[in-house]
């Protein structure tokens, strides 16, 4: 059997990959060459055999299982993506809250204390004794941790006012 010069082009002809001029030339050759025509027919039989082998029919149960598996993987992917977006938003909100908290803390440290007590309890008691007013209350004097000392000073101030009052006012008996 003598190989033909057109045999290397038969596969491309069968797959439709040849240019129009080459295809016309090979078609004329196939009409006269039995070897090339037989090989081209073998290509066709091989394709049909492979196509028959590749056909697979799935049962309804297998189709339902594949569908459920695909649906589950799509849902898992969606939840993963949605979860990552929620996590991203939570991180951003947390960062903003941290910045606000840090700013408020810094502002509280740098702003001078204008509303709190600026005088010591001793000064308030001495002033009240000198003027003769009522002893200071817990609302006007605030010394954390020295409540017993405050109470003792108020008592002294009260007694001092009584002594001042008795010395100024004569005894009515």
Long-range contacts (C-beta under 8 A, 24 or more apart in sequence): 1-35, 4-29, 4-33, 4-35, 4-36, 6-33, 6-36, 7-35, 7-36, 7-39, 10-36, 10-39, 10-40, 10-43, 11-43, 13-40, 14-40, 14-43, 14-44, 116-142, 117-141, 117-142, 121-146, 121-149, 121-150, 121-153, 122-153, 125-153, 125-154, 125-156, 125-157, 128-157, 129-157, 129-160, 129-161, 129-164, 132-161, 132-164, 132-165, 135-161
